[in-house]
């Protein structure tokens, strides 16, 4: 199974020079828009989530989750096993 980047390269190779130029311009403008966005505050994220049906954000005065220290265990972490199984 090909990766997304490999499929993208194959599709780009099929494009005409003019279409490739348009796609390149689109990629450049899209990444510029994404990187120019200011980082949202916790409060702003909660307000935005509140506007979506089915999402119940926490109270604005609720404290953020505490930082936790991972427990050292032998073996492969479950998250790595899950990722490996899905590939």
Rosetta blueprint (number, residue, H / E / L):
1 X L
2 X L
3 X L
4 X H
5 X H
6 X H
7 X H
8 X H
9 X H
10 X H
11 X H
12 X H
13 X H
14 X H
15 X L
16 X L
17 X H
18 X H
19 X H
20 X H
21 X H
22 X H
23 X H
24 X H
25 X H
26 X H
27 X H
28 X H
29 X H
30 X H
31 X H
32 X H
33 X H
34 X H
35 X H
36 X H
37 X L
38 X L
39 X L
40 X L
41 X L
42 X H
43 X H
44 X H
45 X H
46 X H
47 X H
48 X H
49 X H
50 X H
51 X L
52 X L
53 X L
54 X L
55 X L
56 X L
57 X L
58 X L
59 X L
60 X L
61 X L
62 X L
63 X L
64 X L
65 X L
66 X L
67 X L
68 X L
69 X L
70 X L
71 X L
72 X L
73 X L
74 X L
75 X L
76 X L
77 X L
78 X H
79 X H
80 X H
81 X H
82 X H
83 X H
84 X H
85 X H
86 X H
87 X L
